[in-house]
Amino acid sequence: MRRGLQCSAVAAVGLLLASCAGGGEAEGGADDVVITSYGTSTSSYAEVAAVAEAVMQEDGTRFRILPSDTGVGRLQPLVEETADFARTGDEYWFAFEGMYEYAVPEWGPQRLRVVWTPVSRVGFLARADAGIGSAEDLAGKQVPRVTANPSADTKVQALLQAAGLTREDTNAVDVAYGDQPDALKKGQIDVMIMSTDASNVAELQGSGEYAWVEMDPADPELQEAFAEWAPAVEIDEFSGAPGQAEGESDWAMHYPLPIVTRADAPEEEAYEMTRRIVETYPEYESSTAMGQMWAPDRVPLVPTVVPFHVGAIAYLEEEGLWSDEAQERQEELLEKEEAMLAGWEGVVSDASGDELAEAWAAWREDNL
């Protein structure tokens, strides 16, 4: 694909790919792949579409991309086996441990596995006239409570906690993740959490002045808050995003938005997905602003909160990319999974409704 291809064009390719029938066999014998992702206006969707296009050009495999703005919407088709893979936010971790909206009888801990771990960068963008330079300035401001998206909302919680604030210190506004840019533009919220390279962030720049909220990675309070709420997050600099002058840099959260599948997915499918992502990387690395974050030498290949799939590990071992450290952490997570599955059986048999979520949270605190 051509260097500099815009996200909107890549999204259009993704929509075309999404029209292909999933779950069957493509012309030339290549299996179709169904994958869920964030909504069509996001940089995450554009990245998945770029990878899909590169793979299709390479071996004819067709992708059907199912977009959703909610974590449950991205995971439900995977769990129900109507999708083969999902690109997710932290909901892959929440579902693995049965947290938040997954602490219900219909869900509980899910046997999910990581296939690839491209990193996203997500920041807090504020209206320039709101006077928000740092997290401390969020007091009394209109701060989003991101609905149906605990992956985003827990990071808002972490930022508030780092500043010694709670929701009660702000004017909390319920808003869907994808509706934030419009709400920010209209003054319904003063700040939003969003990928630094989302197309709707770029579109905001013509409607007013906005600035990225400062985050000091050396701040121990910030480190502690993110270790509690979002342990995979690292705070790092970024530049070249919408709203930044040339040479200007700001701070953002860098963390994996992984490609995941089910533990019982065939080993060959996970192996092939990993191989295709790696071997077609030169074809899509420049197609989107964050394409380079899919590179084998940039993605984190030590499991953090969810184990890797055995098929992905097989490919990584062949390429010399799987380490002793990764294997040690893999085994720790597999042991944790077995403990959670057994613990859930006991908890769910004794509690229901709101009591179930509370009982499961107590079990996790006592046993993990």
C-alpha positions as CSV (number, residue, x, y, z in Angstrom):
1,M,0.0,0.0,0.0
2,R,1.2,3.5,-0.7
3,R,3.0,5.5,2.0
4,G,0.8,8.2,3.5
5,L,-2.5,6.4,2.9
6,Q,-5.0,8.3,5.0
7,C,-7.0,6.6,7.7
8,S,-10.3,7.3,6.0
9,A,-9.1,5.5,2.9
10,V,-8.0,2.5,4.9
11,A,-11.3,2.5,6.7
12,A,-13.0,2.4,3.3
13,V,-10.9,-0.7,2.4
14,G,-12.0,-2.2,5.7
15,L,-15.6,-1.7,5.0
16,L,-15.2,-3.3,1.6
17,L,-13.5,-6.3,3.3
18,A,-16.2,-6.4,5.9
19,S,-18.7,-7.1,3.1
20,C,-17.0,-10.4,2.4
21,A,-18.8,-13.5,3.8
22,G,-16.9,-14.7,6.9
23,G,-16.3,-18.2,8.1
24,G,-16.2,-19.8,4.7
25,E,-13.5,-20.5,2.2
26,A,-12.1,-17.7,0.0
27,E,-11.3,-18.1,-3.7
28,G,-7.9,-19.8,-4.1
29,G,-8.5,-21.9,-1.0
30,A,-7.6,-19.3,1.7
31,D,-9.9,-19.3,4.7
32,D,-11.8,-16.2,5.5
33,V,-11.0,-14.4,8.9
34,V,-13.6,-12.7,11.0
35,I,-12.2,-10.1,13.4
36,T,-13.8,-7.6,15.6
37,S,-12.4,-4.1,16.3
38,Y,-13.1,-0.6,17.5
39,G,-15.5,1.6,15.5
40,T,-14.8,2.7,11.9
41,S,-13.7,6.3,13.0
42,T,-10.9,5.0,15.2
43,S,-7.2,4.5,14.4
44,S,-7.5,1.0,15.7
45,Y,-10.0,0.1,13.0
46,A,-7.8,1.7,10.3
47,E,-4.8,-0.4,11.5
48,V,-6.8,-3.6,11.4
49,A,-8.0,-2.7,7.9
50,A,-4.5,-2.0,6.7
51,V,-3.3,-5.4,8.0
52,A,-6.2,-7.1,6.4
53,E,-5.5,-5.5,3.0
54,A,-1.8,-6.5,3.2
55,V,-2.6,-10.1,4.0
56,M,-5.3,-10.3,1.3
57,Q,-2.8,-9.0,-1.3
58,E,-0.2,-11.5,-0.1
59,D,-2.2,-14.7,0.0
60,G,-5.8,-14.0,-0.8
61,T,-7.2,-14.4,2.7
62,R,-10.3,-12.2,3.1
63,F,-11.1,-10.4,6.3
64,R,-14.5,-9.5,7.6
65,I,-14.1,-6.7,10.2
66,L,-16.9,-6.3,12.7
67,P,-16.7,-2.8,14.4
68,S,-18.0,-2.0,17.8
69,D,-17.6,0.9,20.3
70,T,-18.0,-1.3,23.3
71,G,-15.8,-4.0,24.9
72,V,-18.7,-6.5,25.2
73,G,-19.5,-5.8,21.5
74,R,-15.9,-6.7,20.5
75,L,-15.7,-9.8,22.7
76,Q,-19.2,-11.3,22.3
77,P,-18.8,-12.5,18.7
78,L,-15.4,-14.1,19.7
79,V,-16.8,-15.9,22.7
80,E,-19.9,-17.0,20.7
81,E,-17.5,-18.3,18.0
82,T,-18.9,-16.1,15.2
83,A,-15.6,-14.2,15.1
84,D,-12.1,-15.8,15.0
85,F,-10.2,-12.9,16.5
86,A,-10.8,-9.6,18.3
87,R,-8.8,-6.5,18.6
88,T,-9.5,-5.2,22.0
89,G,-8.8,-2.7,24.7
90,D,-8.4,-3.8,28.3
91,E,-11.6,-5.7,28.1
92,Y,-9.5,-8.8,27.2
93,W,-8.0,-8.5,30.7
94,F,-11.3,-7.7,32.3
95,A,-13.0,-10.7,30.7
96,F,-10.0,-13.0,31.5
97,E,-10.5,-12.2,35.2
98,G,-14.3,-11.7,35.1
99,M,-14.2,-8.1,36.2
100,Y,-16.7,-5.2,35.8
101,E,-19.5,-6.1,33.4
102,Y,-18.0,-9.6,33.0
103,A,-18.7,-10.5,36.7
104,V,-22.1,-12.0,35.8
105,P,-23.2,-15.6,35.3
106,E,-23.3,-15.2,31.5
107,W,-19.6,-14.3,31.5
108,G,-17.3,-14.9,34.4
109,P,-13.5,-15.6,33.7
110,Q,-13.0,-16.3,30.0
111,R,-10.2,-18.5,28.6
112,L,-8.8,-15.8,26.2
113,R,-5.4,-15.9,24.6
114,V,-3.2,-13.2,23.0
115,V,-2.0,-13.5,19.4
116,W,-0.2,-10.2,18.8
117,T,0.3,-7.1,20.9
118,P,0.4,-3.8,18.9
119,V,0.7,-0.8,21.1
120,S,-1.6,2.2,21.0
121,R,-1.0,5.6,22.3
122,V,-3.9,7.3,24.1
123,G,-4.0,10.7,25.7
124,F,-6.3,13.1,27.4
125,L,-7.3,16.0,25.1
126,A,-8.8,19.1,26.7
127,R,-10.4,22.3,25.5
128,A,-7.8,25.0,25.6
129,D,-10.3,27.4,27.3
130,A,-11.0,24.9,30.1
131,G,-7.8,25.6,31.9
132,I,-6.7,22.0,32.1
133,G,-2.9,21.7,32.0
134,S,-2.5,18.8,34.4
135,A,-4.6,16.2,36.2
136,E,-5.0,18.5,39.2
137,D,-7.0,20.9,37.0
138,L,-9.8,18.4,36.5
139,A,-11.4,19.4,39.8
140,G,-14.8,20.9,39.1
141,K,-14.5,20.2,35.3
142,Q,-16.8,18.3,33.1
143,V,-15.1,14.9,32.9
144,P,-16.4,12.0,30.9
145,R,-17.6,8.8,32.5
146,V,-17.2,6.6,29.5
147,T,-20.2,4.3,29.2
148,A,-19.9,0.6,28.3
149,N,-16.1,1.0,28.1
150,P,-14.3,0.3,31.4
151,S,-11.0,0.1,29.4
152,A,-11.2,3.8,28.9
153,D,-13.0,4.7,32.1
154,T,-10.5,3.0,34.4
155,K,-7.8,5.2,32.8
156,V,-9.8,8.3,33.7
157,Q,-10.1,6.9,37.2
158,A,-6.3,6.4,37.3
159,L,-5.7,10.0,36.2
160,L,-8.0,11.4,38.8
161,Q,-6.5,9.2,41.6
162,A,-3.0,10.4,40.7
163,A,-4.2,13.9,41.3
164,G,-5.8,13.0,44.6
165,L,-9.3,13.4,43.1
166,T,-12.4,11.3,42.8
167,R,-15.4,11.4,40.6
168,E,-17.2,13.5,43.2
169,D,-14.6,16.2,42.7
170,T,-15.7,16.6,39.1
171,N,-18.9,17.1,37.1
172,A,-19.1,13.5,35.7
173,V,-20.7,13.3,32.3
174,D,-21.9,10.0,30.9
175,V,-20.8,9.7,27.3
176,A,-20.0,6.9,24.8
177,Y,-16.4,6.6,23.8
178,G,-17.1,7.4,20.1
179,D,-19.3,10.4,21.1
180,Q,-16.6,12.2,23.0
181,P,-15.2,14.4,20.2
182,D,-18.6,15.8,19.4
183,A,-19.3,16.3,23.1
184,L,-15.9,18.1,23.5
185,K,-16.6,20.3,20.6
186,K,-20.0,21.3,22.0
187,G,-18.6,22.0,25.4
188,Q,-20.5,19.2,27.0
189,I,-17.2,17.8,28.4
190,D,-14.0,19.7,29.0
191,V,-11.6,16.8,28.3
192,M,-11.7,13.4,26.6
193,I,-9.7,10.2,26.4
194,M,-8.9,9.2,22.9
195,S,-6.2,7.7,20.6
196,T,-3.8,10.5,19.7
197,D,-4.1,9.5,16.0
198,A,-7.9,9.0,15.7
199,S,-9.4,10.6,12.6
200,N,-12.0,12.4,14.7
201,V,-9.2,14.0,16.8
202,A,-7.8,15.5,13.6
203,E,-11.3,16.7,12.6
204,L,-11.6,18.6,15.9
205,Q,-8.7,20.9,15.1
206,G,-10.7,23.1,12.8
207,S,-13.4,23.7,15.4
208,G,-11.3,25.3,18.2
209,E,-8.1,25.0,20.2
210,Y,-7.3,21.9,22.2
211,A,-4.3,20.8,24.2
212,W,-3.0,17.4,25.5
213,V,-3.1,17.1,29.3
214,E,0.4,16.8,30.9
215,M,1.3,13.5,32.6
216,D,4.7,13.2,34.4
217,P,5.9,9.6,34.0
218,A,8.3,10.1,37.0
219,D,5.4,11.1,39.3
220,P,5.1,8.2,41.9
221,E,1.4,8.9,42.4
222,L,0.8,8.5,38.7
223,Q,2.8,5.3,38.6
224,E,0.9,3.9,41.6
225,A,-2.5,4.8,40.1
226,F,-1.9,3.2,36.8
227,A,-0.3,0.1,38.4
228,E,-3.7,-0.3,40.2
229,W,-6.1,0.6,37.4
230,A,-4.2,-0.2,34.2
231,P,-1.0,-2.2,34.8
232,A,-0.1,-2.5,31.1
233,V,0.2,1.3,30.7
234,E,3.4,3.1,30.2
235,I,3.6,6.9,30.0
236,D,5.8,8.1,27.2
237,E,6.2,11.0,24.8
238,F,4.6,11.3,21.4
239,S,4.8,13.8,18.6
240,G,3.4,14.3,15.1
241,A,-0.3,14.0,16.2
242,P,-3.1,16.3,15.3
243,G,-3.0,19.6,17.1
244,Q,0.8,19.4,17.7
245,A,3.1,21.9,16.1
246,E,6.2,20.5,14.3
247,G,8.7,19.4,16.8
248,E,6.3,19.6,19.7
249,S,5.8,16.6,22.0
250,D,3.3,15.6,24.7
251,W,2.7,12.7,27.0
252,A,0.3,9.8,26.4
253,M,-0.5,6.3,27.7
254,H,1.2,3.6,25.6
255,Y,-0.3,0.1,26.1
256,P,-1.3,-3.0,24.0
257,L,-4.5,-3.2,22.1
258,P,-4.0,-6.8,21.4
259,I,-5.3,-9.3,18.9
260,V,-6.9,-12.1,20.9
261,T,-8.7,-15.3,20.4
262,R,-10.1,-18.2,22.4
263,A,-7.8,-20.7,24.2
264,D,-9.6,-23.5,22.3
265,A,-9.0,-21.9,18.9
266,P,-7.1,-24.2,16.6
267,E,-3.3,-23.9,17.0
268,E,-2.9,-23.6,13.2
269,E,-5.2,-20.6,13.1
270,A,-3.4,-18.6,15.7
271,Y,0.0,-19.6,14.2
272,E,-1.1,-18.4,10.8
273,M,-2.5,-15.1,12.1
274,T,0.7,-14.4,13.9
275,R,2.8,-15.3,10.9
276,R,0.7,-13.2,8.5
277,I,0.9,-10.1,10.7
278,V,4.7,-10.4,11.0
279,E,5.5,-11.4,7.4
280,T,3.3,-8.7,5.8
281,Y,4.5,-6.0,8.1
282,P,6.6,-4.2,5.4
283,E,3.4,-3.8,3.3
284,Y,1.4,-2.0,6.0
285,E,3.9,-0.4,8.3
286,S,3.5,3.1,6.6
287,S,-0.2,2.8,5.8
288,T,-1.4,4.4,9.1
289,A,0.2,6.6,11.7
290,M,0.5,3.8,14.2
291,G,1.4,1.0,11.7
292,Q,5.0,0.9,13.0
293,M,3.7,-0.1,16.4
294,W,2.9,-3.6,15.0
295,A,6.6,-4.3,14.3
296,P,8.1,-7.5,15.9
297,D,10.8,-5.4,17.6
298,R,8.3,-2.9,19.1
299,V,5.4,-5.1,20.4
300,P,5.7,-6.5,23.9
301,L,6.2,-10.2,23.7
302,V,6.2,-11.0,27.4
303,P,2.6,-11.7,28.6
304,T,1.4,-9.1,31.1
305,V,-2.2,-9.9,32.1
306,V,-3.4,-12.7,29.7
307,P,-1.5,-15.7,28.3
308,F,-0.4,-16.1,24.7
309,H,-2.0,-18.7,22.5
310,V,0.1,-21.8,21.9
311,G,-0.1,-21.3,18.2
312,A,1.3,-17.8,18.5
313,I,4.0,-19.1,20.8
314,A,5.0,-21.8,18.3
315,Y,5.6,-19.1,15.6
316,L,7.5,-16.9,18.1
317,E,9.7,-19.8,19.1
318,E,10.5,-20.5,15.4
319,E,11.6,-16.9,15.0
320,G,13.6,-16.7,18.2
321,L,11.1,-14.2,19.7
322,W,9.9,-16.2,22.7
323,S,12.0,-15.8,25.8
324,D,12.5,-17.6,29.1
325,E,11.0,-14.6,30.8
326,A,7.9,-14.9,28.6
327,Q,7.5,-18.6,29.3
328,E,7.8,-18.0,33.0
329,R,5.1,-15.4,33.0
330,Q,3.0,-17.5,30.7
331,E,3.0,-20.4,33.2
332,E,2.1,-18.0,36.0
333,L,-0.9,-16.7,34.1
334,L,-2.1,-20.3,33.2
335,E,-1.9,-21.2,36.9
336,K,-3.9,-18.1,37.8
337,E,-6.5,-18.9,35.1
338,E,-7.1,-22.4,36.6
339,A,-7.4,-20.9,40.1
340,M,-9.9,-18.3,38.9
341,L,-12.0,-20.8,37.0
342,A,-12.3,-23.1,40.0
343,G,-12.9,-20.1,42.3
344,W,-15.6,-18.8,40.0
345,E,-17.5,-22.0,40.2
346,G,-17.7,-21.8,43.9
347,V,-18.6,-18.1,44.0
348,V,-21.3,-18.2,41.3
349,S,-23.0,-21.1,43.0
350,D,-23.4,-19.1,46.3
351,A,-24.2,-15.6,45.0
352,S,-26.2,-13.8,42.3
353,G,-27.0,-10.2,41.1
354,D,-25.0,-7.4,42.7
355,E,-23.9,-9.8,45.4
356,L,-22.1,-11.9,42.8
357,A,-19.9,-9.0,41.6
358,E,-19.0,-8.1,45.2
359,A,-18.3,-11.8,46.2
360,W,-16.1,-12.3,43.1
361,A,-14.2,-9.1,43.8
362,A,-13.6,-10.3,47.4
363,W,-12.5,-13.7,46.2
364,R,-10.0,-12.2,43.8
365,E,-8.6,-9.9,46.5
366,D,-8.1,-12.8,48.9
367,N,-6.8,-15.3,46.4
368,L,-4.9,-13.6,43.6
